[in-house]
Amino acid sequence: MSLAVLPRALMLAACLLAVVTAAAGSAAAQSSEPAIRPPSVALVLSGGGALGMAHVGAIQELERMGIHPDLVVGTSMGAIVGGLYASGLDGQALERVVREIDWRGVFDSTPARRNQTYRQKAQQADFPVRASLALDGAGVVLPAGAISDQKLLQELRRFSPVKGALNSFDTLSIPFRAVATDIETGQPVVIDHGELPIALRASMAVPGVFAPIALDGRLLVDGGMSANIPISIARDSGADIVIVVATPSGLKGQQKMSSALDVLGQTVTLLILANERAQLATLTPRDVLVMIDPGALTTTDFSRGEALIAAGRRSLLARSDALAGIVGQRGRPARRAAANAPSGTIEYVRVENGSRLDDAVLARKLDPLVGAPAEPRVINAALDRVFALGGFERVDYALEQDGGRSGLLVRAEPAARGGGRIRLGLTLANDSSDSDYAVSFDYRTNALDRYGSELQLQATVGDRSAASAELFRLLEPGQNWFVAPRLELVVRPARVFDSSGFEVGAYDLTYGGASLAAGYQFGSLGEVRAGFEQGRGHAEAREGSVTPRSFQFDIGRAFAEAGVDTLDNPYFPRSGVRASMRWVRGVPSLGDTSAFETLSVGALTALTRDRDTVLLGLSGGSNLAGSTPLDARFRLGGLFRLSGYHPDELSGDSFALAQVIYRRTVAQPALNLLGSQLYLGFSLEAGQVWARRTDVALDNPTVAGSVYVGADTPLGPMFLGYGHSERGRGTGYLFIGRPF
């Protein structure tokens, strides 16, 4: 080869080498790319009330099979289970949530008794009806929801590992979408950012149960009204394969629709079924539908979480063959930690207070949070104390940062309308010889001033009638010091019995007057007060041979009272103590007919182990001077107060009573608006009433006892029992409603 040809040959070889190298590089690059993108798998969880707890069992079985979704979409209860799962809780942690969540509290918006003031506790004991309606100048204001969402939001915040707002729910351990319904348009609303507990609350805003919630300019209700099985939303979010876990929306038969509420409920179910069928029609052969078989369990069985979780596991296993094709298509995604962990300590509290109450009143309840750990349990306890003040729609919070400091924003939202709340009560009382009835009315204003003063009006019409008005005027932001002027009128019978228990006659007592008291509240623990009252009364014989046939009396008395109450329930307590003292002196210079003096004391404590509770009570009173007038005498008789005797049968200047009352919880309530606990029990009592103080002798008490069935109902306590005392006295009792 000549030298002239060599350069041209080298150039040709170089070109060939470049082509080969480029081809090899291209082939290598192509071989590094996957040939097929793995399909995206979405888990879709339907609404269904309590039946939605079955989703937990389905998730547990999916985890056991090695199926871990790339996306979770949920509606209503499906949103709650799915949101907690997506935020980092696995199947076992979800089961713990179901066991620990206070479902009874969620469906009872009454503030916990431990957070109520002593006055509120006394009001609850005096008028135990739970349901109330708001009033304003135009009349009754119907609520947007039957139940406050205060407890529901607290429970969602307690169990959610995500604190604060997120720009996107894609940053959760698993991307998540909650579905609600725009009540204005009826269209589904996809919630994919913000505070997770708020999103879950909006998705579960069951119409008529919880009020709608305002979010991003929309008023939202339960997602089941528009997309109870939100398959299309999973598709729109990029899902290739959808695993649907759905609860049945059963229709009632004609024979079970006997009321307007039944028809209304059936109508709502038909609307939900319509959107479910439209969504299910979009399923493809690649998708899997798991229909929960709950057996006899229903949408209100919130207390049956364990059984519902088991139903979810069984239903998922029944579809294991259909799910087998999905197993192993993707490796388990990394389950990241919660998107934002809570700060360790609350360094400041900021309040958005829309109520009439002074900020200082709320600050007294919230200041203990400064320096406390930012834990839902600690925060919720403080917020409960604010909510118990009354007049709030909800008291919620959010964690925030300001200048590097970790703080708590408390949003105290007042009730939208209403100048106060009204309760209506019904009392039925019957023993083997007599019966009483009464219809009662109770009205309490919202806060009248910045310290939370209130006006309370009460009226009772029946065998015992009364009317009263009291202004409870608080004097400082701590809500400790108060004055309480009061007007009262009472019309009631006063039965008279001989020593054998035979009723010899009865008076109609009518008396009324005015009183003024001042005192100090020790928070929720107790109270002391003192004051005076003036009035006039009249007694008229209405039957029997009592003498005199009629007489008048004047009232002019000084009094002092003290009390402590830590019972967790006024009529069926499981723990706590209640103690009281009352001193009364008739003062002729104030106009009283009789110069007398009386003192009475009493104490009751509750001891509980599992389902068994024992109440121990001791009380007594005596005339200290003068002659006690008819309206101020001490009385015993009735269930638990020397059972076997008629109510208030025994009367005199002095009395003593010891009680041991046992009860056992035999039935838990269904978690609905009418749920009631049921008890069986018995009592043993010993006591006596003496006509004169000089007759008092504790060595020969009357012994009595009873057996009873009790229930804590929305109308108040219910007792059905039989009492028997020595000397052959026996009486049956039936009582329900507000105590006389």
C-alpha positions in Angstrom: 0.0 0.0 0.0 1.4 3.4 -0.9 1.8 6.1 1.7 -0.8 8.2 -0.2 -3.5 5.6 0.4 -2.8 5.2 4.2 -4.5 8.4 5.5 -7.7 7.5 3.7 -7.7 4.0 5.1 -7.2 5.3 8.6 -10.1 7.7 8.2 -12.4 4.9 7.0 -11.4 2.7 10.0 -12.1 5.5 12.4 -15.6 6.1 10.9 -16.4 2.4 11.2 -15.3 2.4 14.8 -17.5 5.4 15.6 -20.5 3.7 14.1 -19.9 0.5 16.0 -19.4 2.4 19.3 -22.6 4.5 18.8 -24.6 1.4 18.0 -23.3 -0.4 21.0 -24.1 2.6 23.2 -27.6 2.8 21.9 -28.2 -0.8 22.5 -26.9 -0.5 26.0 -29.1 2.5 26.7 -32.1 0.7 25.4 -31.4 -2.4 27.4 -31.4 -0.3 30.7 -35.0 0.8 30.2 -37.8 -1.4 31.4 -39.9 -2.8 28.7 -43.2 -2.4 30.6 -44.3 0.0 33.3 -45.8 -1.8 36.3 -49.5 -1.1 36.7 -50.6 1.4 39.4 -52.9 -0.2 42.0 -55.5 1.8 43.9 -57.4 0.7 47.0 -61.0 2.2 47.0 -62.9 2.1 50.3 -66.6 2.8 50.4 -68.7 4.5 53.0 -71.1 2.5 55.2 -71.2 3.8 58.8 -70.0 1.2 61.3 -69.7 -1.4 58.5 -66.7 0.6 57.3 -64.7 -0.8 60.1 -64.6 -4.0 58.1 -62.1 -2.2 55.8 -59.5 -2.7 58.6 -59.8 -6.5 58.3 -59.6 -6.3 54.5 -56.4 -4.2 54.7 -54.9 -6.7 57.1 -55.4 -9.5 54.6 -54.0 -7.4 51.7 -50.9 -6.8 53.7 -50.6 -10.5 54.5 -50.9 -11.3 50.8 -48.2 -8.7 50.0 -50.4 -6.3 48.2 -49.6 -2.7 48.9 -51.5 -0.1 47.0 -50.0 2.9 45.2 -53.1 5.1 46.0 -55.9 5.0 48.6 -59.3 6.7 47.9 -62.0 6.6 50.5 -65.5 8.0 51.2 -67.0 8.6 54.7 -65.9 5.8 57.0 -63.8 4.5 54.2 -62.0 7.8 54.1 -61.3 7.6 57.9 -59.9 4.1 57.7 -58.1 4.9 54.4 -56.7 8.2 55.5 -55.2 6.7 58.7 -53.8 3.8 56.7 -52.3 6.1 54.1 -50.8 8.3 56.8 -48.6 5.5 58.1 -50.8 3.2 60.3 -50.6 -0.5 59.3 -53.5 -3.0 59.7 -52.6 -3.9 63.3 -52.4 -0.2 64.3 -55.8 0.4 62.6 -57.3 -2.4 64.7 -56.0 -0.7 67.9 -57.6 2.6 66.7 -61.0 0.8 66.3 -60.7 -0.6 69.8 -59.6 2.6 71.4 -61.7 5.3 69.7 -64.5 6.6 71.9 -67.4 6.0 69.6 -70.0 6.6 72.3 -68.4 10.0 72.9 -68.4 10.8 69.2 -72.2 10.4 69.1 -72.8 12.3 72.4 -71.8 15.9 72.2 -72.4 16.5 76.0 -69.1 17.8 77.5 -67.5 15.3 79.9 -68.7 15.9 83.4 -65.2 16.3 84.8 -64.9 19.5 82.6 -68.2 21.0 83.7 -68.4 23.6 86.5 -70.1 22.7 89.7 -73.1 24.7 88.6 -73.3 22.8 85.3 -73.1 19.5 87.2 -76.0 20.6 89.5 -78.0 21.6 86.4 -77.4 18.3 84.8 -78.6 16.5 87.9 -81.6 18.7 88.2 -82.6 18.5 84.5 -80.9 15.5 82.9 -82.6 15.6 79.5 -79.8 15.5 76.9 -81.5 16.9 73.8 -81.9 20.6 73.4 -82.9 23.2 70.7 -81.5 26.6 70.1 -83.8 29.7 70.4 -83.4 33.2 69.0 -85.8 36.2 68.5 -87.6 34.4 65.7 -88.3 31.2 67.6 -86.7 27.7 67.6 -83.6 27.3 65.5 -83.2 23.8 64.1 -79.6 22.6 64.2 -77.6 21.9 61.0 -76.7 18.5 62.6 -78.1 16.5 65.5 -74.6 16.0 67.0 -71.7 18.4 67.5 -68.5 17.3 65.7 -66.4 18.4 68.6 -65.5 14.8 69.8 -65.2 13.4 66.3 -62.6 16.0 65.3 -60.7 15.4 68.6 -60.6 11.6 68.0 -59.4 12.1 64.4 -56.7 14.4 65.6 -55.8 12.0 68.4 -55.2 9.0 66.1 -53.8 10.8 63.0 -50.0 10.7 62.9 -50.1 13.8 60.6 -50.1 17.1 62.3 -50.7 20.4 60.5 -51.7 21.2 56.9 -50.1 19.5 53.9 -49.7 21.0 50.5 -50.5 17.6 49.0 -51.7 14.3 50.4 -49.3 12.7 47.9 -46.6 13.3 50.5 -48.3 10.8 52.9 -46.9 7.2 53.2 -49.4 6.4 50.4 -51.0 9.1 48.3 -54.5 9.6 49.4 -57.8 11.2 48.3 -60.9 11.8 50.5 -64.3 12.3 48.8 -67.0 14.7 50.0 -70.1 16.2 48.4 -70.7 19.8 47.5 -74.2 20.4 49.1 -74.8 23.3 46.7 -74.2 21.4 43.4 -74.4 17.7 44.5 -71.1 17.0 42.8 -68.3 15.0 44.4 -65.4 17.0 45.8 -61.9 15.4 45.9 -59.9 16.6 48.9 -56.2 16.1 48.3 -54.5 18.7 50.5 -54.9 20.6 53.8 -55.4 19.2 57.3 -56.0 15.4 57.1 -58.5 15.3 60.1 -60.5 18.1 58.5 -60.6 16.2 55.2 -61.8 13.0 57.0 -64.4 15.0 59.0 -65.8 16.6 55.8 -66.0 13.2 54.1 -68.1 11.9 57.0 -70.5 14.8 57.4 -73.5 12.5 57.4 -76.5 14.8 56.6 -78.8 15.3 59.7 -76.2 13.8 62.0 -73.1 16.1 61.6 -73.3 19.6 60.3 -71.8 20.4 56.9 -68.3 21.7 57.0 -67.0 24.8 55.1 -63.8 24.1 53.2 -62.1 26.0 50.4 -65.3 28.0 49.7 -67.6 25.0 49.5 -70.1 23.6 52.0 -69.4 19.9 52.2 -71.4 16.9 53.3 -70.8 13.1 53.3 -69.2 11.8 50.1 -71.6 8.9 50.0 -74.2 11.3 48.6 -72.3 11.6 45.3 -69.6 8.9 45.2 -70.0 6.2 47.9 -67.6 3.9 45.9 -65.3 6.4 44.3 -63.8 4.3 41.5 -63.7 7.1 38.9 -61.7 9.3 41.2 -59.1 6.5 41.5 -59.0 6.3 37.7 -58.6 10.0 37.3 -55.7 9.9 39.8 -53.8 7.4 37.5 -54.9 4.0 38.8 -54.6 1.1 36.3 -56.0 -1.6 38.6 -58.6 -0.9 41.3 -59.3 -3.0 44.3 -62.7 -2.1 45.7 -63.8 -2.9 49.2 -67.5 -2.0 49.5 -70.1 -2.4 52.2 -73.7 -3.3 51.3 -76.3 -0.5 51.1 -79.3 -2.7 51.9 -82.9 -1.7 51.3 -85.7 -2.3 53.8 -88.7 -4.4 53.0 -92.1 -2.8 52.8 -93.1 -4.2 56.2 -90.2 -2.4 57.9 -91.2 1.1 56.7 -93.6 2.2 59.3 -92.7 5.8 59.8 -91.6 9.0 58.0 -88.0 8.4 59.2 -88.0 5.0 57.6 -89.2 6.4 54.3 -86.6 9.2 54.5 -83.8 6.7 55.3 -84.9 4.5 52.4 -84.8 7.5 50.0 -81.2 8.3 51.0 -80.2 4.7 50.5 -81.8 4.7 47.0 -79.7 7.8 46.1 -76.5 6.1 47.4 -77.3 2.9 45.5 -77.8 4.9 42.3 -74.3 6.4 42.4 -72.8 3.1 43.5 -74.2 1.2 40.6 -72.9 3.8 38.2 -69.4 3.5 39.6 -69.4 -0.3 39.8 -70.4 -0.4 36.1 -66.9 1.0 35.2 -65.0 -2.0 36.7 -62.8 -3.9 34.2 -61.7 -7.5 34.2 -58.4 -6.4 35.8 -60.2 -4.9 38.8 -61.3 -6.8 41.9 -64.5 -6.1 43.9 -64.6 -7.3 47.5 -68.2 -7.0 48.9 -68.2 -7.1 52.7 -70.6 -9.7 54.1 -71.5 -8.3 57.5 -74.0 -11.0 58.5 -76.4 -9.5 61.1 -74.2 -6.5 61.8 -75.6 -3.1 60.8 -74.4 0.5 60.0 -74.9 1.5 63.7 -72.9 -1.3 65.4 -70.0 0.9 66.3 -69.4 -1.1 69.5 -68.9 -4.3 67.4 -65.5 -3.4 65.9 -63.9 -6.7 66.5 -66.7 -8.6 64.7 -66.7 -6.2 61.8 -62.9 -6.5 61.3 -63.3 -10.3 61.3 -66.0 -9.9 58.6 -63.6 -7.8 56.5 -60.9 -10.5 56.7 -63.4 -13.2 55.7 -64.8 -11.2 52.8 -61.3 -10.4 51.5 -60.1 -14.1 51.8 -63.1 -15.1 49.8 -61.7 -13.1 46.8 -58.1 -14.3 47.2 -58.1 -16.1 43.9 -59.1 -12.9 42.0 -56.4 -11.0 43.9 -53.7 -13.6 43.1 -52.9 -11.9 39.8 -52.0 -8.6 41.6 -49.6 -10.2 44.1 -46.0 -9.5 43.2 -46.6 -7.1 40.4 -44.9 -4.4 42.5 -42.5 -4.5 45.3 -43.6 -3.1 48.7 -43.3 0.6 48.5 -41.2 2.3 51.2 -43.6 3.4 53.9 -42.3 6.8 54.8 -42.7 8.2 58.3 -45.5 10.6 59.0 -45.3 13.6 56.8 -44.8 16.1 59.6 -44.2 15.1 63.2 -45.6 17.2 66.1 -43.4 19.6 67.9 -42.2 18.5 71.3 -43.6 21.4 73.4 -46.2 24.1 73.0 -44.4 27.4 73.4 -47.4 29.7 73.0 -51.2 29.6 72.5 -53.0 31.9 70.1 -56.8 32.1 70.2 -59.3 33.0 67.5 -62.4 33.7 69.6 -65.6 34.4 67.8 -67.8 34.3 71.0 -69.0 37.0 73.4 -66.7 35.6 76.1 -63.7 37.6 77.0 -60.4 36.2 75.7 -59.2 36.1 79.3 -61.9 33.6 80.2 -60.6 31.2 77.5 -57.0 32.0 78.4 -57.6 30.7 82.0 -58.6 27.3 80.5 -55.7 27.3 77.9 -52.8 28.8 79.7 -51.8 25.4 81.3 -50.9 24.2 77.8 -47.9 26.5 77.5 -44.9 24.3 78.2 -47.0 21.2 77.9 -46.2 18.5 75.3 -48.0 18.9 71.9 -50.0 15.7 72.3 -53.6 15.3 71.3 -54.6 13.9 74.7 -53.2 17.0 76.5 -54.6 19.5 74.0 -58.1 17.8 73.8 -58.5 18.0 77.6 -57.9 21.7 77.6 -60.2 22.3 74.6 -62.9 20.3 76.4 -62.8 22.8 79.3 -63.4 25.6 76.8 -66.2 23.7 75.0 -67.9 23.0 78.3 -68.4 26.8 78.8 -71.3 26.4 76.4 -72.4 28.3 73.3 -69.7 26.9 71.0 -70.2 25.0 67.7 -66.7 23.5 68.1 -63.4 24.3 69.7 -60.7 23.0 67.3 -56.9 23.6 67.0 -54.0 23.5 64.6 -50.2 23.4 65.3 -48.3 26.3 63.9 -44.8 27.9 63.8 -44.0 31.6 64.4 -40.5 32.9 64.4 -39.1 29.4 65.1 -41.4 28.8 68.0 -44.0 26.0 68.1 -47.5 27.2 69.0 -51.1 26.2 69.1 -53.8 28.0 67.3 -57.2 27.5 69.0 -60.3 28.3 67.0 -63.3 28.8 69.2 -66.3 28.9 66.9 -69.6 30.1 68.5 -72.9 28.5 67.6 -74.1 30.1 64.4 -77.4 31.3 65.8 -79.5 31.2 69.0 -79.8 33.3 72.1 -79.9 30.2 74.3 -81.1 26.6 74.5 -84.4 25.0 75.6 -85.0 21.5 76.9 -88.3 19.8 77.4 -88.7 17.0 79.9 -91.3 14.4 81.0 -91.5 12.8 84.4 -93.5 9.7 85.3 -93.4 8.4 88.8 -95.5 5.6 90.2 -95.6 3.5 93.4 -98.1 0.9 94.3 -100.6 3.5 95.7 -100.0 6.7 93.8 -98.7 8.2 90.6 -97.3 11.6 89.6 -96.5 13.2 86.3 -95.0 16.4 85.2 -94.0 18.2 82.0 -90.9 20.3 82.4 -89.3 23.2 80.6 -85.7 24.5 81.0 -84.2 27.5 79.2 -80.7 28.8 79.6 -79.2 31.7 77.7 -75.8 31.7 76.0 -73.3 34.0 77.6 -74.9 37.3 78.5 -71.6 39.1 79.0 -67.9 38.7 78.6 -67.6 36.6 81.8 -70.3 34.0 80.8 -73.2 35.0 83.0 -76.5 33.3 82.2 -80.2 33.5 82.9 -82.0 30.2 83.6 -85.8 29.9 83.4 -87.6 26.7 84.5 -91.2 25.6 84.7 -92.9 22.3 85.7 -96.6 21.5 85.2 -98.2 18.5 86.8 -98.9 17.0 90.2 -96.0 19.1 91.4 -95.8 22.5 89.6 -93.1 25.1 89.9 -91.7 28.1 88.1 -88.3 29.9 88.7 -86.0 32.4 87.2 -82.3 32.8 88.2 -79.6 35.2 87.0 -76.2 33.6 87.6 -73.9 36.7 87.4 -70.2 35.9 87.1 -67.9 38.7 88.4 -64.5 38.0 86.9 -62.7 36.0 84.1 -61.9 33.1 86.3 -65.6 32.4 86.7 -65.2 31.9 90.4 -67.0 34.7 92.2 -70.8 35.1 91.5 -74.1 36.5 92.7 -77.4 34.8 92.0 -80.8 36.5 92.5 -83.7 34.1 92.1 -87.5 34.1 92.0 -89.5 31.0 92.6 -93.1 29.8 92.9 -94.0 26.2 94.0 -97.3 24.3 94.2 -97.0 20.8 95.5 -98.8 18.2 97.7 -97.7 17.4 101.2 -99.0 14.0 102.2 -99.5 13.1 105.9 -99.2 9.5 107.2 -99.8 7.9 110.5 -97.3 5.7 112.3 -98.5 2.6 110.4 -98.0 4.1 107.0 -101.6 4.8 106.3 -102.2 8.1 104.5 -104.6 10.2 106.7 -104.7 13.2 104.4 -102.8 15.7 102.3 -102.2 19.5 102.0 -101.7 21.5 98.9 -98.7 23.7 99.6 -98.3 27.0 97.6 -95.3 29.1 98.4 -93.0 31.5 96.6 -90.5 34.3 97.1 -87.2 35.8 96.2 -83.7 35.0 97.2 -80.2 36.4 96.8 -77.0 34.4 97.1 -73.3 35.1 96.6 -70.6 32.6 96.5 -67.4 31.1 95.0 -67.0 28.2 92.5 -63.9 26.0 92.8 -63.8 25.2 89.1 -65.4 21.9 88.5 -64.8 20.7 92.0 -67.2 22.5 94.3 -68.9 25.6 95.5 -69.8 27.6 98.6 -72.6 30.2 98.7 -74.6 32.1 101.3 -77.7 34.3 101.1 -81.2 35.0 102.3 -84.7 34.4 101.0 -88.1 36.0 101.7 -91.6 34.9 100.7 -95.0 33.7 101.7 -96.9 30.4 101.7 -100.3 28.9 102.1 -101.4 25.3 103.0 -104.9 24.0 102.2 -106.1 20.6 103.2 -107.2 18.8 100.0 -108.2 15.4 101.5 -108.4 13.4 104.7 -108.7 14.5 108.3 -105.7 16.6 108.8 -105.8 19.6 111.1 -105.7 22.6 110.9 -107.5 22.6 107.6 -105.6 25.6 106.3 -102.9 28.0 107.4 -100.5 30.6 106.1 -96.8 31.1 106.8 -94.2 33.7 106.0 -90.6 32.9 104.9 -87.6 35.0 106.0 -84.5 32.9 106.2 -80.7 33.0 106.0 -78.9 30.0 104.4 -75.4 28.7 103.7 -74.5 25.9 101.4 -71.3 24.0 100.4 -70.8 21.1 97.9 -68.3 19.0 96.2 -69.1 16.8 93.1 -66.6 14.7 91.2 -69.1 11.9 90.1 -68.8 11.0 86.5 -72.6 10.6 86.1 -75.2 12.1 88.4 -77.4 9.0 88.6 -75.3 6.0 87.5 -71.8 7.0 88.5 -68.8 4.7 88.2 -66.3 6.9 90.2 -66.1 10.0 92.2 -67.6 11.6 95.3 -70.5 14.0 96.0 -70.9 15.7 99.3 -73.1 18.6 100.5 -74.0 20.7 103.5 -76.9 23.1 104.0 -77.7 25.3 107.0 -81.0 27.3 107.2 -82.1 29.7 109.9 -85.6 31.2 110.2 -85.2 34.9 111.1 -88.3 36.7 112.4 -86.7 40.1 111.7 -86.7 39.0 108.0 -90.4 38.1 108.3 -90.2 34.3 109.0 -93.1 32.9 111.0 -90.8 30.5 113.0 -87.5 31.1 114.6 -85.9 27.8 113.7 -82.5 26.4 112.6 -81.6 23.2 110.7 -78.5 21.6 109.4 -78.1 18.7 106.9 -75.1 16.9 105.4 -74.7 14.1 103.0 -72.0 12.2 101.1 -72.0 9.5 98.3 -69.1 7.7 96.7 -68.9 5.3 93.8 -66.5 2.3 93.6 -66.3 0.3 90.3 -64.6 -2.8 89.1 -65.3 -3.9 85.6 -69.1 -4.0 85.2 -69.8 -3.9 89.0 -70.4 -0.7 90.9 -71.1 -0.1 94.6 -72.4 3.3 95.9 -71.9 4.1 99.6 -74.0 6.9 101.0 -74.4 8.5 104.4 -76.7 11.5 105.2 -78.4 13.2 108.1 -80.0 16.3 109.3 -81.5 17.8 112.4 -83.4 20.7 113.8 -81.0 22.8 116.0 -83.5 25.2 117.4 -87.2 26.2 117.3 -90.0 24.4 115.5 -89.4 23.4 111.9 -92.2 24.6 109.5 -94.0 22.1 107.2 -92.2 23.1 104.0 -88.7 22.8 105.7 -89.1 19.4 107.3 -86.8 16.5 106.4 -88.4 13.6 104.5 -87.5 10.0 103.7 -89.3 7.3 101.7 -89.1 6.0 98.2 -86.6 4.0 96.2 -83.1 4.0 97.9 -84.5 6.3 100.7 -86.0 3.6 102.9 -87.4 1.5 100.1 -90.8 0.0 100.8 -92.2 3.3 102.0 -94.0 5.8 99.7 -91.9 8.7 98.5 -91.5 11.4 101.2 -93.8 9.4 103.5 -91.8 9.9 106.6 -91.2 13.5 107.8 -89.8 15.1 110.9 -87.3 17.4 112.5 -84.4 15.0 112.2 -83.3 12.1 110.0 -80.4 9.7 109.3 -79.8 7.4 106.4 -77.1 4.9 105.4 -77.1 3.4 101.9 -75.3 0.6 100.0 -76.5 0.4 96.4 -75.1 -2.2 94.0 -75.5 -2.4 90.3 -74.2 -4.4 87.4 -74.0 -3.3 83.8 -75.9 -5.9 81.8 -76.2 -4.3 78.4 -74.2 -1.7 76.5 -76.2 0.8 74.3 -76.4 0.7 70.6 -74.5 3.7 69.4 -77.3 5.8 68.1 -79.2 8.8 69.4 -81.5 6.7 71.6 -78.9 4.4 73.1 -79.2 3.6 76.8 -77.1 1.5 79.2 -79.1 -1.1 81.2 -78.4 -2.1 84.8 -79.6 -4.6 87.4 -79.0 -4.1 91.1 -80.1 -4.1 94.7 -79.8 -1.8 97.7 -79.6 -2.1 101.5 -80.6 0.9 103.6 -80.9 1.8 107.2 -82.3 5.0 108.6 -85.0 6.8 110.5 -87.0 10.0 110.8 -87.7 11.5 114.2 -90.6 14.0 114.9 -88.5 15.9 117.4 -84.8 16.4 117.8 -85.0 15.0 121.4 -86.3 11.7 120.0 -83.1 11.0 118.0 -81.7 7.5 118.7 -79.4 5.6 116.4 -79.7 2.2 118.1 -82.9 1.1 116.4 -82.9 2.1 112.7 -85.5 0.9 110.1 -83.9 -1.5 107.7 -85.0 -1.6 104.1 -83.8 -2.9 100.7 -84.8 -3.1 97.0 -84.1 -4.8 93.7 -84.3 -2.8 90.5 -83.6 -2.4 86.8 -82.1 1.0 85.8 -81.3 2.7 82.5 -79.6 6.0 81.6 -82.0 7.3 78.9 -82.0 10.6 76.9 -85.0 11.6 79.1 -83.2 11.0 82.3 -82.8 8.1 84.7 -85.3 5.2 84.6 -85.9 2.9 87.5 -88.2 -0.1 87.8 -88.0 -1.7 91.2 -89.5 -3.2 94.3 -88.7 -2.1 97.8 -89.3 -3.8 101.1 -88.7 -2.7 104.7 -89.2 -4.3 108.0 -92.6 -4.2 109.6 -93.9 -5.7 106.3 -93.9 -2.6 104.1 -93.5 -3.3 100.4 -93.9 -1.0 97.4 -93.2 -1.2 93.7 -91.6 1.8 91.9 -91.5 3.1 88.4 -89.7 6.4 87.6 -88.4 8.0 84.4 -87.3 11.5 83.6 -86.4 14.6 85.6 -86.4 14.1 89.4 -89.1 16.0 91.3 
